[in-house]
Amino acid sequence: MNKLRTALAAAAAAALGLAALATTQAQAAPQPAFLAASQMPPSSTPWTATQVFTGVPENGGVLCAPYKIPAQNTRYREFNTELDTNGVQVTTVARTETDAVKLVDTLRKSLAGCGPLLEQQNPGLQAVSASHGKLAVEEGAWVYSLDTADPQIGISDIHLFSVGRDGRTVTLVRWGQMGDLEDASLAAFRTTTKTAVNKLH
C-alpha cells in the first residue's frame, strides 16, 4: 500500500510539474503588439486608442472584410479623433503559416473587390476600390483604398486598408474619414502599416 501511495504521489507531482511547465510556456509566449494612438497617420486632433479587446469588432470584423477574420485567437483595438477620423487594427494568430497565407489571400480579394460589391448591395452608392501596392515588411503587406459617395445624401468617405503578415500572425489596419482619396495621406498610412507589421513579434 505504501508503494502504491508513493507511486500515486510521484505521478501527481509529475502531472503538476507538466501543468506548471505548460502554463509557464503559455505565459512566456508573447502576444502580438498593437499600434499606439501616436502611430496612426497624423491628424489635426490627437488620436485616442481603446484597450485591446479579445475577438473581432462588432458586425464580424471590418468594412470590406466582414466575417473573414475568425474570432478565435483574434484581438483588436479601435482608434478615434475628435473630427470623425477613425480606425481599427485586428490581429489574429492562425493555426499554421499555411492558414495565415490563405487568410491574407482572402482578405486581399475582399479588399480589392469591395467597391463593386458595395454598389451591388446599395443602389445609388458610388464606390471605387483601388490597390496601392505591396510593402516590403516581414512577409509582406498590401495597401488598398475604398472611395465612396452617396449623391442623394451628399456625403463622401475615404477608407484605407492594409493587410500584412509575420509568420502565422496576420494583421489588418483600417483608417477612415469623410472626404476623398486626395484627402488621405497614403504615405503616412504606409508608415503606419509597416509599424503595425513590425510590432507583431
C-alpha positions, 0 to 999 in steps of 0.5 A: 500500500505504501508503494502504491501511495508513493507511486500515486504521489510521484505521478501527481507531482509529475502531472503538476510539474507538466501543468506548471511547465505548460502554463509557464510556456503559455505565459512566456509566449508573447502576444502580438503588439498593437499600434499606439494612438501616436502611430496612426497617420497624423491628424489635426486632433490627437488620436485616442486608442481603446484597450485591446479587446479579445475577438473581432469588432462588432458586425464580424470584423471590418468594412470590406472584410466582414466575417473573414477574420475568425474570432478565435485567437483574434484581438483588436483595438479601435482608434478615434479623433475628435473630427470623425477620423477613425480606425481599427487594427485586428490581429489574429494568430492562425493555426499554421503559416499555411492558414495565415497565407490563405487568410491574407489571400482572402482578405486581399480579394475582399479588399480589392473587390469591395467597391463593386460589391458595395454598389451591388448591395446599395443602389445609388452608392458610388464606390471605387476600390483601388490597390496601392501596392505591396510593402516590403515588411516581414512577409509582406503587406498590401495597401488598398483604398475604398472611395465612396459617395452617396449623391442623394445624401451628399456625403463622401468617405475615404477608407484605407486598408492594409493587410500584412503578415509575420509568420502565422500572425496576420494583421489588418489596419483600417483608417477612415474619414469623410472626404476623398482619396486626395484627402488621405495621406497614403504615405503616412498610412504606409508608415503606419502599416509597416509599424503595425507589421513590425510590432507583431513579434 
